[in-house]
């Protein structure tokens, strides 16, 4: 994350080019949020299988962790069907 941030900082080799680029505000905001989230996860030295956790959240896969199983038991069928082709 630090190399991504330093690569876009004033004085970096790409700074002159980056100042001329145009990016939609929504895309810029989402990339900034993503970078900051990954930075926090790195500082916390997290070790979860994030691919499986995101599959659980976005694709309706089986819970990947104990917390996911507890959440599924708590919410039960109140959670929307997020499987491919399911109701959203």
N, CA, C and O of each residue as an XYZ file, in Angstrom:
352
protein
N       0.833     -1.188      0.000
C       0.000      0.000      0.000
C       0.876      1.249      0.000
O       0.584      2.226     -0.689
N       1.949      1.203      0.780
C       2.813      2.389      0.834
C       3.441      2.684     -0.522
O       3.632      3.850     -0.868
N       3.768      1.639     -1.306
C       4.333      1.891     -2.636
C       3.287      2.481     -3.579
O       3.620      3.290     -4.444
N       2.017      2.079     -3.418
C       0.954      2.678     -4.239
C       0.800      4.160     -3.926
O       0.670      4.993     -4.824
N       0.818      4.467     -2.646
C       0.630      5.858     -2.234
C       1.832      6.701     -2.630
O       1.666      7.807     -3.144
N       3.047      6.192     -2.398
C       4.235      6.975     -2.735
C       4.390      7.139     -4.245
O       4.977      8.122     -4.698
N       3.878      6.205     -5.023
C       3.945      6.319     -6.479
C       3.057      7.413     -7.031
O       3.267      7.890     -8.146
N       2.053      7.815     -6.242
C       1.135      8.854     -6.693
C       1.364     10.180     -5.971
O       0.559     11.103     -6.096
N       2.451     10.277     -5.223
C       2.739     11.488     -4.450
C       3.497     12.506     -5.301
O       4.197     12.136     -6.243
N       3.353     13.794     -4.962
C       4.135     14.814     -5.662
C       5.628     14.498     -5.574
O       6.136     14.143     -4.510
N       6.314     14.631     -6.693
C       7.738     14.345     -6.743
C       8.062     12.948     -7.236
O       9.219     12.653     -7.534
N       7.054     12.078     -7.327
C       7.314     10.727     -7.832
C       7.503     10.791     -9.345
O       7.082     11.759     -9.978
N       8.128      9.777     -9.929
C       8.363      9.786    -11.381
C       7.070      9.898    -12.208
O       7.094     10.429    -13.318
N       5.963      9.411    -11.682
C       4.698      9.435    -12.434
C       3.849     10.666    -12.161
O       2.784     10.816    -12.761
N       4.279     11.533    -11.291
C       3.448     12.649    -10.850
C       3.015     13.547    -12.009
O       1.854     13.955    -12.065
N       3.913     13.858    -12.924
C       3.588     14.748    -14.033
C       2.466     14.152    -14.896
O       1.540     14.857    -15.297
N       2.562     12.855    -15.174
C       1.534     12.174    -15.954
C       0.224     12.096    -15.184
O      -0.842     12.349    -15.746
N       0.295     11.753    -13.919
C      -0.919     11.581    -13.126
C      -1.699     12.877    -12.968
O      -2.924     12.850    -12.849
N      -1.023     13.985    -12.966
C      -1.729     15.274    -12.861
C      -2.587     15.544    -14.092
O      -3.549     16.308    -14.017
N      -2.252     14.924    -15.230
C      -2.989     15.162    -16.464
C      -4.129     14.159    -16.669
O      -4.954     14.348    -17.563
N      -4.188     13.113    -15.869
C      -5.221     12.091    -16.030
C      -6.543     12.566    -15.456
O      -6.587     13.413    -14.563
N      -7.615     12.005    -15.985
C      -8.946     12.327    -15.504
C      -9.621     11.041    -15.038
O      -9.578     10.024    -15.730
N     -10.243     11.091    -13.861
C     -10.919      9.919    -13.317
C     -12.229     10.381    -12.686
O     -12.258     11.412    -12.016
N     -13.306      9.639    -12.888
C     -14.586     10.038    -12.294
C     -14.487     10.069    -10.763
O     -13.823      9.216    -10.175
N     -15.129     11.026    -10.122
C     -15.044     11.139     -8.663
C     -15.457      9.858     -7.922
O     -14.849      9.510     -6.910
N     -16.476      9.163     -8.412
C     -16.915      7.930     -7.748
C     -15.836      6.864     -7.796
O     -15.631      6.147     -6.816
N     -15.145      6.751     -8.917
C     -14.072      5.765     -9.046
C     -12.905      6.132     -8.133
O     -12.307      5.260     -7.504
N     -12.588      7.405     -8.062
C     -11.509      7.860     -7.192
C     -11.840      7.561     -5.736
O     -10.987      7.078     -4.991
N     -13.068      7.845     -5.331
C     -13.483      7.595     -3.956
C     -13.415      6.106     -3.624
O     -12.917      5.731     -2.562
N     -13.911      5.256     -4.523
C     -13.908      3.821     -4.236
C     -12.487      3.270     -4.171
O     -12.205      2.415     -3.332
N     -11.586      3.738     -5.032
C     -10.196      3.288     -4.990
C      -9.511      3.757     -3.711
O      -8.724      3.022     -3.114
N      -9.812      4.972     -3.300
C      -9.219      5.480     -2.060
C      -9.719      4.667     -0.866
O      -8.936      4.313      0.016
N     -10.997      4.375     -0.835
C     -11.568      3.571      0.243
C     -10.963      2.170      0.254
O     -10.637      1.636      1.314
N     -10.815      1.581     -0.925
C     -10.214      0.249     -1.034
C      -8.771      0.260     -0.531
O      -8.370     -0.633      0.215
N      -7.997      1.253     -0.928
C      -6.598      1.348     -0.512
C      -6.485      1.526      0.993
O      -5.652      0.884      1.633
N      -7.314      2.390      1.562
C      -7.267      2.610      3.003
C      -7.695      1.353      3.771
O      -7.119      1.040      4.813
N      -8.692      0.639      3.266
C      -9.128     -0.605      3.912
C      -8.019     -1.637      3.886
O      -7.751     -2.286      4.897
N      -7.371     -1.798      2.740
C      -6.268     -2.754      2.643
C      -5.106     -2.343      3.549
O      -4.429     -3.203      4.113
N      -4.873     -1.051      3.690
C      -3.832     -0.565      4.583
C      -4.120     -0.924      6.035
O      -3.224     -1.349      6.764
N      -5.371     -0.751      6.452
C      -5.753     -1.100      7.822
C      -5.627     -2.605      8.039
O      -5.110     -3.037      9.069
N      -6.095     -3.408      7.080
C      -5.983     -4.859      7.211
C      -4.518     -5.285      7.301
O      -4.185     -6.209      8.043
N      -3.647     -4.620      6.554
C      -2.225     -4.933      6.611
C      -1.614     -4.568      7.955
O      -0.807     -5.322      8.499
N      -1.995     -3.411      8.491
C      -1.467     -3.002      9.792
C      -1.949     -3.929     10.903
O      -1.228     -4.167     11.872
N      -3.155     -4.448     10.767
C      -3.685     -5.377     11.769
C      -3.139     -6.788     11.598
O      -3.383     -7.660     12.432
N      -2.397     -7.010     10.513
C      -1.824     -8.319     10.191
C      -2.894     -9.407     10.181
O      -2.715    -10.468     10.778
N      -3.995     -9.140      9.505
C      -5.093    -10.093      9.436
C      -4.688    -11.317      8.626
O      -3.855    -11.236      7.724
N      -5.292    -12.449      8.963
C      -4.929    -13.703      8.302
C      -6.134    -14.470      7.794
O      -5.998    -15.639      7.434
N      -7.299    -13.861      7.751
C      -8.502    -14.556      7.292
C      -8.397    -14.866      5.795
O      -7.641    -14.224      5.065
N      -9.160    -15.850      5.361
C      -9.245    -16.182      3.942
C     -10.284    -15.231      3.324
O     -11.467    -15.563      3.241
N      -9.835    -14.065      2.899
C     -10.750    -13.010      2.452
C     -11.500    -13.400      1.192
O     -12.614    -12.926      0.971
N     -10.919    -14.248      0.368
C     -11.614    -14.719     -0.833
C     -12.876    -15.492     -0.433
O     -13.944    -15.281     -1.010
N     -12.754    -16.376      0.543
C     -13.911    -17.157      0.998
C     -14.929    -16.275      1.716
O     -16.135    -16.457      1.551
N     -14.450    -15.324      2.510
C     -15.368    -14.425      3.223
C     -16.171    -13.606      2.216
O     -17.383    -13.454      2.374
N     -15.513    -13.077      1.181
C     -16.237    -12.292      0.174
C     -17.181    -13.173     -0.637
O     -18.257    -12.721     -1.031
N     -16.798    -14.417     -0.890
C     -17.706    -15.341     -1.565
C     -18.959    -15.571     -0.748
O     -20.056    -15.685     -1.294
N     -18.794    -15.639      0.557
C     -19.929    -15.791      1.465
C     -20.854    -14.572      1.382
O     -22.075    -14.712      1.327
N     -20.263    -13.394      1.372
C     -21.064    -12.170      1.366
C     -21.693    -11.865      0.014
O     -22.853    -11.458     -0.058
N     -20.929    -12.062     -1.058
C     -21.398    -11.633     -2.376
C     -22.064    -12.731     -3.189
O     -22.936    -12.447     -4.010
N     -21.671    -13.974     -2.976
C     -22.165    -15.055     -3.818
C     -23.043    -16.054     -3.085
O     -23.510    -17.025     -3.680
N     -23.275    -15.823     -1.782
C     -24.118    -16.731     -1.023
C     -23.460    -18.058     -0.708
O     -24.156    -19.048     -0.480
N     -22.124    -18.106     -0.689
C     -21.413    -19.344     -0.380
C     -21.604    -19.705      1.095
O     -22.052    -18.886      1.897
N     -21.260    -20.934      1.430
C     -21.345    -21.383      2.817
C     -20.432    -20.524      3.695
O     -19.397    -20.053      3.224
N     -20.800    -20.312      4.966
C     -19.944    -19.520      5.859
C     -18.526    -20.078      5.925
O     -18.326    -21.290      6.004
N     -17.548    -19.177      5.891
C     -16.147    -19.566      5.842
C     -15.470    -19.513      7.203
O     -14.321    -19.935      7.331
N     -16.149    -19.008      8.212
C     -15.531    -18.859      9.527
C     -16.578    -19.095     10.604
O     -17.774    -19.189     10.327
N     -16.099    -19.187     11.838
C     -17.021    -19.359     12.958
C     -17.954    -18.159     13.069
O     -19.146    -18.322     13.330
N     -17.421    -16.959     12.873
C     -18.256    -15.757     12.921
C     -19.309    -15.794     11.820
O     -20.454    -15.401     12.043
N     -18.928    -16.265     10.629
C     -19.893    -16.389      9.539
C     -21.002    -17.366      9.870
O     -22.161    -17.124      9.533
N     -20.662    -18.471     10.528
C     -21.688    -19.452     10.935
C     -22.620    -18.858     11.987
O     -23.831    -19.072     11.943
N     -22.052    -18.113     12.926
C     -22.886    -17.472     13.946
C     -23.809    -16.435     13.318
O     -24.978    -16.333     13.688
N     -23.284    -15.668     12.368
C     -24.099    -14.662     11.691
C     -25.236    -15.316     10.913
O     -26.373    -14.844     10.947
N     -24.922    -16.407     10.208
C     -25.953    -17.116      9.443
C     -27.026    -17.670     10.372
O     -28.212    -17.619     10.046
N     -26.626    -18.195     11.519
C     -27.603    -18.719     12.473
C     -28.455    -17.597     13.046
O     -29.655    -17.777     13.256
N     -27.856    -16.451     13.299
C     -28.586    -15.324     13.870
C     -29.605    -14.752     12.892
O     -30.765    -14.538     13.243
N     -29.158    -14.507     11.660
C     -30.030    -13.885     10.678
C     -30.952    -14.890      9.991
O     -32.035    -14.531      9.529
N     -30.525    -16.132      9.926
C     -31.358    -17.163      9.307
C     -31.744    -16.809      7.890
O     -30.889    -16.438      7.086
N     -33.005    -16.918      7.578
C     -33.478    -16.643      6.215
C     -33.755    -15.168      5.987
O     -34.259    -14.798      4.927
N     -33.435    -14.309      6.965
C     -33.665    -12.870      6.781
C     -32.677    -12.268      5.799
O     -32.912    -11.190      5.254
N     -31.555    -12.978      5.570
C     -30.584    -12.471      4.603
C     -31.084    -12.710      3.187
O     -31.659    -13.763      2.913
N     -30.878    -11.753      2.273
C     -31.301    -11.955      0.890
C     -30.495    -13.058      0.221
O     -29.344    -13.311      0.577
N     -31.117    -13.706     -0.754
C     -30.433    -14.744     -1.529
C     -29.475    -14.048     -2.481
O     -29.912    -13.377     -3.417
N     -28.166    -14.197     -2.254
C     -27.176    -13.533     -3.097
C     -26.489    -14.483     -4.035
O     -25.476    -14.141     -4.647
N     -27.025    -15.665     -4.154
C     -26.423    -16.618     -5.078
C     -26.689    -16.156     -6.517
O     -27.642    -15.417     -6.762
N     -25.853    -16.588     -7.466
C     -26.075    -16.194     -8.858
C     -27.489    -16.583     -9.299
O     -27.899    -17.736     -9.165
N     -28.204    -15.625     -9.814
C     -29.572    -15.868    -10.272
C     -30.601    -15.743     -9.160
O     -31.801    -15.854     -9.411
N     -30.143    -15.513     -7.929
C     -31.072    -15.385     -6.793
C     -31.671    -13.988     -6.745
O     -31.208    -13.070     -7.423
N     -32.713    -13.845     -5.928
C     -33.360    -12.547     -5.780
C     -32.424    -11.571     -5.081
O     -31.723    -11.948     -4.142
N     -32.408    -10.331     -5.529
C     -31.543     -9.323     -4.900
C     -32.377     -8.257     -4.293
O     -31.844     -7.311     -3.712
